[in-house]
Amino acid sequence: MIYAGRLSPGGIWTFSQPSTTFAVLRVPEDYGRPVADLSGTFYVDQCSRIIMDGSSSLDHGYRGYFQWYLNRTAPQQSEPHHRVIEQMLEDMQANDANPQSLRLAPGILNSGVTYFFALQVTSLWDPQLKNTMVKGLVVSELPVPPLSIMGASDQEV
Protein backbone atom coordinates (compact mmCIF):
# COMPACT_ATOMS: atom_id res chain seq x y z
CA MET A 1 0.00 0.00 0.00
CA ILE A 2 1.09 3.54 -0.69
CA TYR A 3 -0.01 6.47 1.42
CA ALA A 4 -0.93 9.87 0.03
CA GLY A 5 -1.35 13.21 1.75
CA ARG A 6 -4.37 15.10 0.49
CA LEU A 7 -6.72 15.28 -2.44
CA SER A 8 -6.03 18.29 -4.67
CA PRO A 9 -8.87 20.39 -6.15
CA GLY A 10 -8.21 18.62 -9.47
CA GLY A 11 -9.01 15.26 -7.87
CA ILE A 12 -5.42 13.96 -7.70
CA TRP A 13 -3.85 12.65 -4.50
CA THR A 14 -0.64 14.54 -3.71
CA PHE A 15 2.18 12.93 -1.79
CA SER A 16 3.58 14.70 1.24
CA GLN A 17 5.73 14.30 4.30
CA PRO A 18 4.34 12.05 7.05
CA SER A 19 1.29 13.58 8.65
CA THR A 20 -1.87 12.51 10.43
CA THR A 21 -4.15 12.73 7.38
CA PHE A 22 -3.58 9.84 5.03
CA ALA A 23 -5.60 7.93 2.50
CA VAL A 24 -4.75 4.38 1.51
CA LEU A 25 -4.23 3.94 -2.22
CA ARG A 26 -4.54 0.58 -3.89
CA VAL A 27 -2.31 -0.59 -6.71
CA PRO A 28 -4.14 0.11 -9.98
CA GLU A 29 -5.43 -2.92 -11.86
CA ASP A 30 -3.80 -1.79 -15.11
CA TYR A 31 -0.72 0.28 -14.45
CA GLY A 32 0.96 -0.27 -17.81
CA ARG A 33 4.60 -0.79 -18.59
CA PRO A 34 7.03 2.10 -18.14
CA VAL A 35 8.24 3.82 -21.31
CA ALA A 36 11.58 5.65 -21.12
CA ASP A 37 11.73 8.83 -23.19
CA LEU A 38 14.88 10.92 -23.57
CA SER A 39 15.02 14.44 -24.92
CA GLY A 40 17.74 17.04 -25.01
CA THR A 41 20.65 18.14 -27.15
CA PHE A 42 22.44 15.23 -28.79
CA TYR A 43 24.98 17.13 -30.90
CA VAL A 44 27.35 19.30 -28.86
CA ASP A 45 30.94 20.49 -28.73
CA GLN A 46 33.44 19.88 -25.94
CA CYS A 47 32.62 23.22 -24.26
CA SER A 48 28.87 22.62 -24.08
CA ARG A 49 26.95 21.78 -20.94
CA ILE A 50 25.12 18.48 -21.37
CA ILE A 51 21.46 18.24 -20.38
CA MET A 52 19.30 15.21 -21.10
CA ASP A 53 15.74 15.02 -19.84
CA GLY A 54 13.77 11.88 -19.05
CA SER A 55 10.81 13.58 -17.38
CA SER A 56 8.52 12.82 -20.31
CA SER A 57 8.83 9.08 -19.60
CA LEU A 58 5.44 7.42 -19.14
CA ASP A 59 3.66 4.86 -16.96
CA HIS A 60 6.27 4.61 -14.21
CA GLY A 61 3.77 5.31 -11.43
CA TYR A 62 4.66 8.94 -10.59
CA ARG A 63 7.51 7.88 -8.31
CA GLY A 64 9.14 5.32 -10.58
CA TYR A 65 12.90 4.89 -10.37
CA PHE A 66 15.19 6.57 -12.94
CA GLN A 67 18.73 5.26 -13.44
CA TRP A 68 21.31 6.79 -15.80
CA TYR A 69 24.41 5.06 -17.10
CA LEU A 70 26.98 5.19 -19.88
CA ASN A 71 26.22 2.35 -22.27
CA ARG A 72 29.24 2.62 -24.58
CA THR A 73 31.34 5.02 -26.65
CA ALA A 74 32.32 5.06 -30.32
CA PRO A 75 35.22 4.95 -30.88
CA GLN A 76 36.06 3.08 -27.70
CA GLN A 77 37.57 5.33 -25.00
CA SER A 78 39.98 4.44 -22.20
CA GLU A 79 38.84 2.62 -19.07
CA PRO A 80 39.79 5.56 -16.77
CA HIS A 81 37.67 7.93 -18.90
CA HIS A 82 34.67 5.57 -18.61
CA ARG A 83 35.17 5.33 -14.84
CA VAL A 84 35.24 9.13 -14.47
CA ILE A 85 31.91 9.49 -16.29
CA GLU A 86 30.36 6.56 -14.43
CA GLN A 87 31.50 8.05 -11.11
CA MET A 88 29.91 11.40 -12.04
CA LEU A 89 26.64 9.62 -12.85
CA GLU A 90 26.76 7.72 -9.54
CA ASP A 91 27.45 10.96 -7.63
CA MET A 92 24.57 12.70 -9.42
CA GLN A 93 22.20 9.87 -8.49
CA ALA A 94 23.46 9.84 -4.89
CA ASN A 95 22.80 13.59 -4.50
CA ASP A 96 19.37 13.45 -6.15
CA ALA A 97 17.54 10.29 -5.11
CA ASN A 98 15.64 10.02 -8.39
CA PRO A 99 17.10 12.29 -11.10
CA GLN A 100 14.82 12.60 -14.10
CA SER A 101 17.42 14.67 -15.93
CA LEU A 102 21.12 14.22 -16.57
CA ARG A 103 23.44 17.23 -16.33
CA LEU A 104 27.16 17.17 -17.08
CA ALA A 105 29.54 20.11 -16.89
CA PRO A 106 31.46 21.28 -19.98
CA GLY A 107 34.88 19.86 -20.77
CA ILE A 108 34.27 16.31 -19.50
CA LEU A 109 33.53 14.55 -22.77
CA ASN A 110 36.13 14.08 -25.51
CA SER A 111 35.59 15.65 -28.93
CA GLY A 112 35.13 13.38 -31.92
CA VAL A 113 33.40 10.73 -29.80
CA THR A 114 29.81 9.51 -29.64
CA TYR A 115 28.67 8.70 -26.10
CA PHE A 116 25.69 6.41 -25.74
CA PHE A 117 23.82 7.26 -22.53
CA ALA A 118 21.02 5.05 -21.27
CA LEU A 119 18.03 5.83 -19.09
CA GLN A 120 16.34 2.93 -17.36
CA VAL A 121 12.88 3.62 -15.92
CA THR A 122 11.46 1.18 -13.36
CA SER A 123 7.78 1.03 -12.43
CA LEU A 124 6.80 2.03 -8.91
CA TRP A 125 4.05 -0.60 -8.94
CA ASP A 126 6.15 -3.55 -10.14
CA PRO A 127 9.97 -3.38 -9.91
CA GLN A 128 10.20 -6.14 -12.52
CA LEU A 129 8.75 -3.77 -15.15
CA LYS A 130 11.61 -1.76 -16.65
CA ASN A 131 12.25 0.05 -19.90
CA THR A 132 15.56 1.37 -21.18
CA MET A 133 16.23 3.95 -23.86
CA VAL A 134 19.72 4.55 -25.25
CA LYS A 135 20.59 7.74 -27.14
CA GLY A 136 23.84 8.73 -28.76
CA LEU A 137 25.42 12.07 -27.87
CA VAL A 138 27.86 13.25 -30.55
CA VAL A 139 30.65 15.52 -29.32
CA SER A 140 31.85 17.50 -32.35
CA GLU A 141 35.46 18.46 -32.95
CA LEU A 142 34.24 21.86 -34.18
CA PRO A 143 32.28 24.49 -32.21
CA VAL A 144 28.51 23.97 -32.23
CA PRO A 145 26.23 27.01 -31.76
CA PRO A 146 23.57 26.58 -29.07
CA LEU A 147 20.17 25.47 -30.35
CA SER A 148 17.01 24.88 -28.35
CA ILE A 149 13.93 23.17 -29.68
CA MET A 150 10.86 23.31 -27.48
CA GLY A 151 8.20 20.64 -27.69
CA ALA A 152 7.99 16.88 -27.94
CA SER A 153 11.19 14.85 -27.85
CA ASP A 154 10.50 13.07 -31.14
CA GLN A 155 11.27 16.09 -33.34
CA GLU A 156 14.14 15.94 -35.81
CA VAL A 157 16.10 18.82 -37.30
C-alpha positions in Angstrom: 0.0 0.0 0.0 1.1 3.5 -0.7 0.0 6.5 1.4 -0.9 9.9 0.0 -1.3 13.2 1.8 -4.4 15.1 0.5 -6.7 15.3 -2.4 -6.0 18.3 -4.7 -8.9 20.4 -6.2 -8.2 18.6 -9.5 -9.0 15.3 -7.9 -5.4 14.0 -7.7 -3.9 12.7 -4.5 -0.6 14.5 -3.7 2.2 12.9 -1.8 3.6 14.7 1.2 5.7 14.3 4.3 4.3 12.0 7.0 1.3 13.6 8.6 -1.9 12.5 10.4 -4.2 12.7 7.4 -3.6 9.8 5.0 -5.6 7.9 2.5 -4.8 4.4 1.5 -4.2 3.9 -2.2 -4.5 0.6 -3.9 -2.3 -0.6 -6.7 -4.1 0.1 -10.0 -5.4 -2.9 -11.9 -3.8 -1.8 -15.1 -0.7 0.3 -14.4 1.0 -0.3 -17.8 4.6 -0.8 -18.6 7.0 2.1 -18.1 8.2 3.8 -21.3 11.6 5.6 -21.1 11.7 8.8 -23.2 14.9 10.9 -23.6 15.0 14.4 -24.9 17.7 17.0 -25.0 20.6 18.1 -27.2 22.4 15.2 -28.8 25.0 17.1 -30.9 27.3 19.3 -28.9 30.9 20.5 -28.7 33.4 19.9 -25.9 32.6 23.2 -24.3 28.9 22.6 -24.1 27.0 21.8 -20.9 25.1 18.5 -21.4 21.5 18.2 -20.4 19.3 15.2 -21.1 15.7 15.0 -19.8 13.8 11.9 -19.1 10.8 13.6 -17.4 8.5 12.8 -20.3 8.8 9.1 -19.6 5.4 7.4 -19.1 3.7 4.9 -17.0 6.3 4.6 -14.2 3.8 5.3 -11.4 4.7 8.9 -10.6 7.5 7.9 -8.3 9.1 5.3 -10.6 12.9 4.9 -10.4 15.2 6.6 -12.9 18.7 5.3 -13.4 21.3 6.8 -15.8 24.4 5.1 -17.1 27.0 5.2 -19.9 26.2 2.3 -22.3 29.2 2.6 -24.6 31.3 5.0 -26.7 32.3 5.1 -30.3 35.2 5.0 -30.9 36.1 3.1 -27.7 37.6 5.3 -25.0 40.0 4.4 -22.2 38.8 2.6 -19.1 39.8 5.6 -16.8 37.7 7.9 -18.9 34.7 5.6 -18.6 35.2 5.3 -14.8 35.2 9.1 -14.5 31.9 9.5 -16.3 30.4 6.6 -14.4 31.5 8.1 -11.1 29.9 11.4 -12.0 26.6 9.6 -12.8 26.8 7.7 -9.5 27.5 11.0 -7.6 24.6 12.7 -9.4 22.2 9.9 -8.5 23.5 9.8 -4.9 22.8 13.6 -4.5 19.4 13.5 -6.2 17.5 10.3 -5.1 15.6 10.0 -8.4 17.1 12.3 -11.1 14.8 12.6 -14.1 17.4 14.7 -15.9 21.1 14.2 -16.6 23.4 17.2 -16.3 27.2 17.2 -17.1 29.5 20.1 -16.9 31.5 21.3 -20.0 34.9 19.9 -20.8 34.3 16.3 -19.5 33.5 14.5 -22.8 36.1 14.1 -25.5 35.6 15.6 -28.9 35.1 13.4 -31.9 33.4 10.7 -29.8 29.8 9.5 -29.6 28.7 8.7 -26.1 25.7 6.4 -25.7 23.8 7.3 -22.5 21.0 5.0 -21.3 18.0 5.8 -19.1 16.3 2.9 -17.4 12.9 3.6 -15.9 11.5 1.2 -13.4 7.8 1.0 -12.4 6.8 2.0 -8.9 4.1 -0.6 -8.9 6.1 -3.6 -10.1 10.0 -3.4 -9.9 10.2 -6.1 -12.5 8.8 -3.8 -15.1 11.6 -1.8 -16.7 12.2 0.0 -19.9 15.6 1.4 -21.2 16.2 3.9 -23.9 19.7 4.6 -25.3 20.6 7.7 -27.1 23.8 8.7 -28.8 25.4 12.1 -27.9 27.9 13.3 -30.6 30.6 15.5 -29.3 31.9 17.5 -32.3 35.5 18.5 -33.0 34.2 21.9 -34.2 32.3 24.5 -32.2 28.5 24.0 -32.2 26.2 27.0 -31.8 23.6 26.6 -29.1 20.2 25.5 -30.4 17.0 24.9 -28.3 13.9 23.2 -29.7 10.9 23.3 -27.5 8.2 20.6 -27.7 8.0 16.9 -27.9 11.2 14.8 -27.9 10.5 13.1 -31.1 11.3 16.1 -33.3 14.1 15.9 -35.8 16.1 18.8 -37.3 
